[in-house]
Amino acid sequence: MAWSWRYEGANGESVDGPAESFSSQADAESWIGQTWRELAASGVTSVALVEDDRVEYRMSLLPVAE
């Protein structure tokens, strides 16, 4: 099983991002926790955690509106 992230822009379109692959969900989540600010600064607004071809979940990188 390989875990990776898909990157999406403001309109939900696929955008380029690092082509990282992880051996576990925990490793993938740890990595996104360290790099999400850089991704958001480059135009990524949401990410999807993917195991092989199955989407585990999606997550916004946008700040929470107050």
Biopython code that builds the backbone (N, CA, C, O; Angstrom):
import numpy as np
from Bio.PDB.StructureBuilder import StructureBuilder

atoms = [
    (1, "MET", "N", (0.834, -1.182, 0.000)),
    (1, "MET", "CA", (0.000, 0.000, 0.000)),
    (1, "MET", "C", (0.881, 1.248, 0.000)),
    (1, "MET", "O", (1.827, 1.362, 0.780)),
    (2, "ALA", "N", (0.556, 2.157, -0.871)),
    (2, "ALA", "CA", (1.271, 3.426, -0.932)),
    (2, "ALA", "C", (0.297, 4.564, -0.657)),
    (2, "ALA", "O", (-0.822, 4.584, -1.169)),
    (3, "TRP", "N", (0.738, 5.493, 0.147)),
    (3, "TRP", "CA", (-0.056, 6.670, 0.500)),
    (3, "TRP", "C", (0.559, 7.890, -0.173)),
    (3, "TRP", "O", (1.781, 8.018, -0.247)),
    (4, "SER", "N", (-0.297, 8.787, -0.663)),
    (4, "SER", "CA", (0.192, 10.017, -1.288)),
    (4, "SER", "C", (-0.875, 11.094, -1.148)),
    (4, "SER", "O", (-1.994, 10.835, -0.706)),
    (5, "TRP", "N", (-0.505, 12.292, -1.530)),
    (5, "TRP", "CA", (-1.425, 13.431, -1.484)),
    (5, "TRP", "C", (-1.729, 13.904, -2.889)),
    (5, "TRP", "O", (-0.845, 13.941, -3.746)),
    (6, "ARG", "N", (-2.988, 14.269, -3.129)),
    (6, "ARG", "CA", (-3.388, 14.976, -4.342)),
    (6, "ARG", "C", (-3.629, 16.425, -3.943)),
    (6, "ARG", "O", (-4.123, 16.709, -2.852)),
    (7, "TYR", "N", (-3.276, 17.328, -4.836)),
    (7, "TYR", "CA", (-3.333, 18.752, -4.535)),
    (7, "TYR", "C", (-4.394, 19.412, -5.407)),
    (7, "TYR", "O", (-4.492, 19.130, -6.601)),
    (8, "GLU", "N", (-5.196, 20.306, -4.794)),
    (8, "GLU", "CA", (-6.278, 20.974, -5.521)),
    (8, "GLU", "C", (-6.185, 22.476, -5.317)),
    (8, "GLU", "O", (-5.771, 22.955, -4.261)),
    (9, "GLY", "N", (-6.581, 23.211, -6.357)),
    (9, "GLY", "CA", (-6.603, 24.664, -6.308)),
    (9, "GLY", "C", (-7.960, 25.180, -5.887)),
    (9, "GLY", "O", (-8.828, 24.410, -5.474)),
    (10, "ALA", "N", (-8.143, 26.490, -5.993)),
    (10, "ALA", "CA", (-9.350, 27.167, -5.506)),
    (10, "ALA", "C", (-10.631, 26.657, -6.152)),
    (10, "ALA", "O", (-11.677, 26.638, -5.502)),
    (11, "ASN", "N", (-10.576, 26.246, -7.402)),
    (11, "ASN", "CA", (-11.774, 25.777, -8.100)),
    (11, "ASN", "C", (-11.895, 24.257, -8.086)),
    (11, "ASN", "O", (-12.703, 23.690, -8.821)),
    (12, "GLY", "N", (-11.100, 23.602, -7.258)),
    (12, "GLY", "CA", (-11.135, 22.146, -7.182)),
    (12, "GLY", "C", (-10.326, 21.457, -8.258)),
    (12, "GLY", "O", (-10.306, 20.229, -8.339)),
    (13, "GLU", "N", (-9.646, 22.257, -9.098)),
    (13, "GLU", "CA", (-8.836, 21.671, -10.165)),
    (13, "GLU", "C", (-7.550, 21.091, -9.591)),
    (13, "GLU", "O", (-7.048, 21.550, -8.565)),
    (14, "SER", "N", (-7.041, 20.102, -10.251)),
    (14, "SER", "CA", (-5.783, 19.482, -9.849)),
    (14, "SER", "C", (-4.643, 20.458, -10.107)),
    (14, "SER", "O", (-4.571, 21.070, -11.173)),
    (15, "VAL", "N", (-3.753, 20.600, -9.129)),
    (15, "VAL", "CA", (-2.578, 21.450, -9.286)),
    (15, "VAL", "C", (-1.338, 20.622, -8.956)),
    (15, "VAL", "O", (-1.420, 19.597, -8.278)),
    (16, "ASP", "N", (-0.200, 21.083, -9.444)),
    (16, "ASP", "CA", (1.055, 20.376, -9.207)),
    (16, "ASP", "C", (1.500, 20.541, -7.761)),
    (16, "ASP", "O", (1.268, 21.571, -7.129)),
    (17, "GLY", "N", (2.138, 19.507, -7.267)),
    (17, "GLY", "CA", (2.712, 19.530, -5.929)),
    (17, "GLY", "C", (3.773, 18.456, -5.843)),
    (17, "GLY", "O", (3.999, 17.725, -6.807)),
    (18, "PRO", "N", (4.422, 18.354, -4.704)),
    (18, "PRO", "CA", (5.477, 17.346, -4.540)),
    (18, "PRO", "C", (4.940, 15.931, -4.746)),
    (18, "PRO", "O", (3.874, 15.590, -4.235)),
    (19, "ALA", "N", (5.662, 15.125, -5.481)),
    (19, "ALA", "CA", (5.262, 13.734, -5.761)),
    (19, "ALA", "C", (5.863, 12.819, -4.702)),
    (19, "ALA", "O", (6.745, 12.010, -4.989)),
    (20, "GLU", "N", (5.376, 12.960, -3.482)),
    (20, "GLU", "CA", (5.863, 12.158, -2.365)),
    (20, "GLU", "C", (5.010, 10.902, -2.224)),
    (20, "GLU", "O", (3.812, 10.924, -2.506)),
    (21, "SER", "N", (5.621, 9.822, -1.793)),
    (21, "SER", "CA", (4.917, 8.574, -1.525)),
    (21, "SER", "C", (5.341, 8.080, -0.145)),
    (21, "SER", "O", (6.510, 8.194, 0.225)),
    (22, "PHE", "N", (4.395, 7.534, 0.614)),
    (22, "PHE", "CA", (4.647, 7.148, 1.998)),
    (22, "PHE", "C", (4.200, 5.716, 2.231)),
    (22, "PHE", "O", (3.268, 5.235, 1.586)),
    (23, "SER", "N", (4.867, 5.038, 3.152)),
    (23, "SER", "CA", (4.534, 3.645, 3.435)),
    (23, "SER", "C", (3.388, 3.515, 4.431)),
    (23, "SER", "O", (2.827, 2.431, 4.587)),
    (24, "SER", "N", (3.031, 4.616, 5.113)),
    (24, "SER", "CA", (1.928, 4.555, 6.067)),
    (24, "SER", "C", (1.133, 5.859, 6.057)),
    (24, "SER", "O", (1.630, 6.904, 5.637)),
    (25, "GLN", "N", (-0.096, 5.776, 6.523)),
    (25, "GLN", "CA", (-0.946, 6.955, 6.636)),
    (25, "GLN", "C", (-0.330, 7.939, 7.623)),
    (25, "GLN", "O", (-0.349, 9.147, 7.385)),
    (26, "ALA", "N", (0.210, 7.438, 8.719)),
    (26, "ALA", "CA", (0.824, 8.308, 9.725)),
    (26, "ALA", "C", (1.998, 9.105, 9.149)),
    (26, "ALA", "O", (2.152, 10.289, 9.452)),
    (27, "ASP", "N", (2.815, 8.471, 8.330)),
    (27, "ASP", "CA", (3.937, 9.178, 7.707)),
    (27, "ASP", "C", (3.438, 10.275, 6.774)),
    (27, "ASP", "O", (3.984, 11.378, 6.761)),
    (28, "ALA", "N", (2.406, 9.976, 5.997)),
    (28, "ALA", "CA", (1.834, 10.969, 5.081)),
    (28, "ALA", "C", (1.252, 12.150, 5.851)),
    (28, "ALA", "O", (1.437, 13.302, 5.459)),
    (29, "GLU", "N", (0.551, 11.864, 6.941)),
    (29, "GLU", "CA", (-0.051, 12.933, 7.740)),
    (29, "GLU", "C", (0.997, 13.773, 8.449)),
    (29, "GLU", "O", (0.835, 14.987, 8.579)),
    (30, "SER", "N", (2.057, 13.152, 8.903)),
    (30, "SER", "CA", (3.148, 13.888, 9.528)),
    (30, "SER", "C", (3.792, 14.838, 8.524)),
    (30, "SER", "O", (4.090, 15.988, 8.847)),
    (31, "TRP", "N", (4.005, 14.350, 7.307)),
    (31, "TRP", "CA", (4.626, 15.168, 6.261)),
    (31, "TRP", "C", (3.750, 16.373, 5.921)),
    (31, "TRP", "O", (4.255, 17.489, 5.799)),
    (32, "ILE", "N", (2.438, 16.157, 5.766)),
    (32, "ILE", "CA", (1.560, 17.279, 5.402)),
    (32, "ILE", "C", (1.508, 18.290, 6.544)),
    (32, "ILE", "O", (1.364, 19.489, 6.306)),
    (33, "GLY", "N", (1.624, 17.813, 7.773)),
    (33, "GLY", "CA", (1.656, 18.715, 8.920)),
    (33, "GLY", "C", (2.863, 19.634, 8.910)),
    (33, "GLY", "O", (2.812, 20.737, 9.454)),
    (34, "GLN", "N", (3.939, 19.189, 8.300)),
    (34, "GLN", "CA", (5.163, 19.992, 8.219)),
    (34, "GLN", "C", (5.209, 20.884, 6.989)),
    (34, "GLN", "O", (5.936, 21.877, 6.983)),
    (35, "THR", "N", (4.445, 20.554, 5.937)),
    (35, "THR", "CA", (4.588, 21.277, 4.663)),
    (35, "THR", "C", (3.348, 22.028, 4.206)),
    (35, "THR", "O", (3.387, 22.682, 3.163)),
    (36, "TRP", "N", (2.242, 21.959, 4.953)),
    (36, "TRP", "CA", (1.004, 22.540, 4.443)),
    (36, "TRP", "C", (1.102, 24.046, 4.213)),
    (36, "TRP", "O", (0.469, 24.564, 3.293)),
    (37, "ARG", "N", (1.870, 24.751, 5.017)),
    (37, "ARG", "CA", (1.985, 26.208, 4.837)),
    (37, "ARG", "C", (2.642, 26.542, 3.498)),
    (37, "ARG", "O", (2.199, 27.451, 2.795)),
    (38, "GLU", "N", (3.689, 25.813, 3.151)),
    (38, "GLU", "CA", (4.357, 26.025, 1.864)),
    (38, "GLU", "C", (3.413, 25.708, 0.709)),
    (38, "GLU", "O", (3.377, 26.432, -0.286)),
    (39, "LEU", "N", (2.651, 24.626, 0.844)),
    (39, "LEU", "CA", (1.693, 24.262, -0.204)),
    (39, "LEU", "C", (0.632, 25.342, -0.360)),
    (39, "LEU", "O", (0.308, 25.739, -1.479)),
    (40, "ALA", "N", (0.089, 25.818, 0.753)),
    (40, "ALA", "CA", (-0.939, 26.857, 0.696)),
    (40, "ALA", "C", (-0.384, 28.131, 0.055)),
    (40, "ALA", "O", (-1.078, 28.789, -0.720)),
    (41, "ALA", "N", (0.852, 28.476, 0.374)),
    (41, "ALA", "CA", (1.472, 29.669, -0.207)),
    (41, "ALA", "C", (1.674, 29.531, -1.708)),
    (41, "ALA", "O", (1.751, 30.534, -2.417)),
    (42, "SER", "N", (1.761, 28.291, -2.202)),
    (42, "SER", "CA", (1.959, 28.071, -3.636)),
    (42, "SER", "C", (0.641, 27.908, -4.392)),
    (42, "SER", "O", (0.652, 27.626, -5.591)),
    (43, "GLY", "N", (-0.504, 28.082, -3.703)),
    (43, "GLY", "CA", (-1.799, 28.034, -4.385)),
    (43, "GLY", "C", (-2.622, 26.784, -4.150)),
    (43, "GLY", "O", (-3.726, 26.666, -4.683)),
    (44, "VAL", "N", (-2.110, 25.847, -3.363)),
    (44, "VAL", "CA", (-2.887, 24.645, -3.041)),
    (44, "VAL", "C", (-3.895, 25.026, -1.961)),
    (44, "VAL", "O", (-3.509, 25.522, -0.902)),
    (45, "THR", "N", (-5.183, 24.801, -2.218)),
    (45, "THR", "CA", (-6.203, 25.161, -1.232)),
    (45, "THR", "C", (-6.757, 23.953, -0.489)),
    (45, "THR", "O", (-7.324, 24.101, 0.594)),
    (46, "SER", "N", (-6.599, 22.754, -1.060)),
    (46, "SER", "CA", (-7.029, 21.537, -0.372)),
    (46, "SER", "C", (-6.187, 20.363, -0.860)),
    (46, "SER", "O", (-5.567, 20.407, -1.922)),
    (47, "VAL", "N", (-6.190, 19.322, -0.049)),
    (47, "VAL", "CA", (-5.451, 18.111, -0.381)),
    (47, "VAL", "C", (-6.348, 16.908, -0.139)),
    (47, "VAL", "O", (-7.288, 16.965, 0.654)),
    (48, "ALA", "N", (-6.046, 15.825, -0.829)),
    (48, "ALA", "CA", (-6.747, 14.556, -0.622)),
    (48, "ALA", "C", (-5.705, 13.495, -0.324)),
    (48, "ALA", "O", (-4.740, 13.334, -1.072)),
    (49, "LEU", "N", (-5.902, 12.772, 0.770)),
    (49, "LEU", "CA", (-5.015, 11.661, 1.110)),
    (49, "LEU", "C", (-5.493, 10.431, 0.356)),
    (49, "LEU", "O", (-6.651, 10.028, 0.464)),
    (50, "VAL", "N", (-4.578, 9.840, -0.414)),
    (50, "VAL", "CA", (-4.929, 8.730, -1.299)),
    (50, "VAL", "C", (-4.099, 7.500, -0.933)),
    (50, "VAL", "O", (-2.879, 7.570, -0.780)),
    (51, "GLU", "N", (-4.794, 6.379, -0.800)),
    (51, "GLU", "CA", (-4.123, 5.092, -0.632)),
    (51, "GLU", "C", (-4.313, 4.340, -1.935)),
    (51, "GLU", "O", (-5.432, 3.965, -2.285)),
    (52, "ASP", "N", (-3.221, 4.120, -2.653)),
    (52, "ASP", "CA", (-3.270, 3.584, -4.012)),
    (52, "ASP", "C", (-4.190, 4.490, -4.837)),
    (52, "ASP", "O", (-3.784, 5.607, -5.156)),
    (53, "ASP", "N", (-5.400, 4.069, -5.198)),
    (53, "ASP", "CA", (-6.322, 4.941, -5.950)),
    (53, "ASP", "C", (-7.547, 5.358, -5.143)),
    (53, "ASP", "O", (-8.428, 6.036, -5.672)),
    (54, "ARG", "N", (-7.617, 4.966, -3.879)),
    (54, "ARG", "CA", (-8.783, 5.248, -3.037)),
    (54, "ARG", "C", (-8.524, 6.500, -2.196)),
    (54, "ARG", "O", (-7.496, 6.607, -1.528)),
    (55, "VAL", "N", (-9.478, 7.454, -2.237)),
    (55, "VAL", "CA", (-9.351, 8.664, -1.426)),
    (55, "VAL", "C", (-9.815, 8.346, -0.005)),
    (55, "VAL", "O", (-10.957, 7.943, 0.214)),
    (56, "GLU", "N", (-8.911, 8.535, 0.954)),
    (56, "GLU", "CA", (-9.229, 8.321, 2.372)),
    (56, "GLU", "C", (-10.019, 9.505, 2.920)),
    (56, "GLU", "O", (-11.045, 9.324, 3.575)),
    (57, "TYR", "N", (-9.532, 10.731, 2.647)),
    (57, "TYR", "CA", (-10.267, 11.942, 3.039)),
    (57, "TYR", "C", (-9.671, 13.149, 2.334)),
    (57, "TYR", "O", (-8.565, 13.093, 1.795)),
    (58, "ARG", "N", (-10.438, 14.259, 2.347)),
    (58, "ARG", "CA", (-9.981, 15.548, 1.818)),
    (58, "ARG", "C", (-9.854, 16.519, 2.983)),
    (58, "ARG", "O", (-10.522, 16.373, 4.007)),
    (59, "MET", "N", (-8.982, 17.517, 2.809)),
    (59, "MET", "CA", (-8.758, 18.476, 3.869)),
    (59, "MET", "C", (-8.415, 19.833, 3.247)),
    (59, "MET", "O", (-7.596, 19.921, 2.332)),
    (60, "SER", "N", (-9.045, 20.866, 3.751)),
    (60, "SER", "CA", (-8.757, 22.223, 3.309)),
    (60, "SER", "C", (-7.455, 22.723, 3.941)),
    (60, "SER", "O", (-7.127, 22.376, 5.075)),
    (61, "LEU", "N", (-6.731, 23.533, 3.194)),
    (61, "LEU", "CA", (-5.535, 24.184, 3.720)),
    (61, "LEU", "C", (-5.799, 25.672, 4.004)),
    (61, "LEU", "O", (-4.895, 26.404, 4.408)),
    (62, "LEU", "N", (-7.034, 26.102, 3.788)),
    (62, "LEU", "CA", (-7.395, 27.501, 4.004)),
    (62, "LEU", "C", (-7.615, 27.770, 5.488)),
    (62, "LEU", "O", (-8.044, 26.877, 6.217)),
    (63, "PRO", "N", (-7.327, 28.991, 5.946)),
    (63, "PRO", "CA", (-7.575, 29.311, 7.358)),
    (63, "PRO", "C", (-9.072, 29.280, 7.655)),
    (63, "PRO", "O", (-9.900, 29.547, 6.784)),
    (64, "VAL", "N", (-9.392, 28.955, 8.877)),
    (64, "VAL", "CA", (-10.791, 28.909, 9.309)),
    (64, "VAL", "C", (-11.297, 30.346, 9.452)),
    (64, "VAL", "O", (-10.658, 31.180, 10.093)),
    (65, "ALA", "N", (-12.450, 30.619, 8.845)),
    (65, "ALA", "CA", (-13.042, 31.961, 8.952)),
    (65, "ALA", "C", (-13.566, 32.180, 10.368)),
    (65, "ALA", "O", (-14.169, 31.288, 10.965)),
    (66, "GLU", "N", (-13.329, 33.361, 10.885)),
    (66, "GLU", "CA", (-13.794, 33.664, 12.255)),
    (66, "GLU", "C", (-15.033, 34.488, 12.236)),
    (66, "GLU", "O", (-15.562, 34.834, 13.292)),
]
sb = StructureBuilder()
sb.init_structure("model")
sb.init_model(0)
sb.init_chain("A")
sb.init_seg("    ")
for serial, (resi, resn, name, xyz) in enumerate(atoms, 1):
    if name == "N":
        sb.init_residue(resn, " ", resi, " ")
    sb.init_atom(name, np.array(xyz, "f"), 0.0, 1.0, " ", f" {name:<3s}", serial, name[0])
structure = sb.get_structure()
